[in-house]
Amino acid sequence: MDGPMLPNEKSLLNIRRSPLALLRGMLDLTIALLLLWGMFKAQERVPFWDSWWLVEQYRALATRFLWEGAGIPASWIAAVFGLLALLVGAGALRQVIREASRRYSVTSLRILSRRGLIGRATDELYLLSVDGVSLHQSPMGRLLGHADLIISGRGNNQLKFTFVRSPDEVREKIDRIVLARRSKQSQE
């Protein structure tokens, strides 16, 4: 566990996440790279769309109703591709960083969910206030070996752990740790 611990607290379980949590961000990053490629191809002497049927029809209409060579300059289209690549790429990097910086752990006193690279946010539940652990797994998650765990506490408190690897094992370990803490507390 990375972060401050309470007195007499020990880290018992670091929960591993599936690399598939990064899939959405990586897909968006791929789209951004394709848009960037389109921007560079639009700046070539003959743009890549020059031989498309629809572009030929547009040129014929523009020439007929406006003037010869009327149309949108390739540099404008390249600028639009570049702007879209920048926007999609920034969102993709934000998504990848957000997912890569999530950490889930169980200590001898608390269950923690930490996220953030520059700014930090920590959600925690004390083991004595845990009411149950729910597992939500889609058919695709079952095939790929990941699920979401929802740890419910007293009141409306919940922690949601997404893309947890080996979710059945993790759920069982959390249940055992919670039960052990409760029995230790009742003996004191």
N, C-alpha and C positions, 0 to 999 in steps of 0.2 A: 504494500500500500504506500502511496506517495502522499504525504501530508501529515499534519499534526495528529498525534494519538493522545487519547486520554490516559491518565495514570492507570497502571496495571492492565492496559489494553494490549492485546496481541493480534496480529493478523492471522486469520485462520484459513481464509479462502480468497483467492483472486480469481474472479470469473473471466474466462476467456470469451472473446466475441468472435463471431464468424467474419472472415474477410469479405463476405458478401455484403456486409454493411456499407462497404465502400463502393458497391456496384453502381448506385445511382449517380454519385459524383463522378465516377470514372466514365460513365456513359455520357454525361453532360460535357466532360472534358474532351471526349472524342468528337462530339458534335462541334465544340468550339474549334478544335483543330481542323475539322473539315471546312468550317466557315473561313478560317484563316487561309487554308489552301485555296478556297474559292476566291478570296480577296486577291491573292497573288496571281491566280490564273486570269482574273478579270483585268489585270494590268498588263497582260501580254499584248503584243502587237495585234493579234487576232484573238479576241476573247473566246472562251470555250463555248459560249452559247450561240456563237455566230451562225452555226449551221443547223440550229434547231428549226423545225417546221414552223412553230408558233412565232419565232422571231422573224422569220421570212415573211409571214403573213402580216405581222405588225409593221414591218418596213414598207411593204406594199401599200398598206392603208395610210401610213404616215406620209409617204411620198405622194399619194393620190390627193389627200386632203390638205396637207400642209406644204412642205417643200422637200426637196431632195436632201437626204441625209438627216431628216428630222428624227429625233429620238432622245433617249436618255444616254448621256455620256457614260462610257465604261468606267471612268474614274469615280462617278457618283455611285455606281453599283458596287465598285470595289470598296468605297467608303462605308456603304451600308453593310457589306459583308464583314468588314473590319470591326465596325461598331457592334454588330451582333456577336461576333467572336469574342470581343472584349466583355460584353455583358454576360454571355453564357459561360465563358471561362472563369470570370470572377465568381459567379454563383457556384460553379463546379468546384473551384478551389475551396470556397467557404464550406460546402457540403463535405468534401473529403476531409478537411481539417476538423470539422465538427465531429464527424464519425470516428476519425482516427484518435481523437483526444478523449473519448469516453472511456471511463474506467469504473468497473464494478468490483466491490470487495465486501467481505464479511469479516468482522473482527470479533473478539470475545465479548464485546459490548454492543456493537452497532452493525447495521447493514448500510453501506455507503454507495452512492452513485455520484461520480465526479465527472465533470466535463469542462472543457475550455483549454485553450493553449495560452493565450495572453490573459484574458479575463478568466476567472474561475467561478464555477457554481458547484455547490455540493448539496445533495439531498441525503438525508439520513433518517433511519428508523432505529430506535433502540430495540434490541432483541426481545426485551420483556414486553414491548408493545405490539409485536407482530401477531396478527390474527391468522394469517394463512398465506400460502404461496400458490398462485394460479399459473397455469401454463397455457399459453395460446399458441397453437402451431398450425400453420396453413398446410395444405397438401404438399406444396413446393418446399416449404420449410422442413416437412417431415422427410422428404426425399433427400434434401441437402444437409440435414442434421442440425438445424437451428430453430429456435423458437423465441417467443417473448415470455418473460416471467414477470408477473405482477405480484408484488409483495404488499399485502394489505396490512395496515396498522389500525390502531384504535381511531375512531372518528372517521374522517375522510382522508387520512394519510395513506398514500400509496407511492411505491417506487416501481417504475417500469424499466426492466432491463430488456433491451432489444437485441436481436441477433445473437443470442446466447448459444454457444457451442455445447453439445451434449446436455441438452436441457433437463432430461430426466435425472441424470446424475447430480447436476447442480441443485435441482429442486430437492432431491433426497438429502443432500449434504446440508442445505440450508435448514430443512426441517429438523435434522438431527442436531444441528448447532443450537437452534431455537429451543428445542425440547431439553437439551442438556443445560442450557442457561436457566430455563424455568425451574428445572429440578434442583439446580444449584441454589437458586434464589429461595426456593421453598425450604431448603435445608438450613439456610442461614437464619 
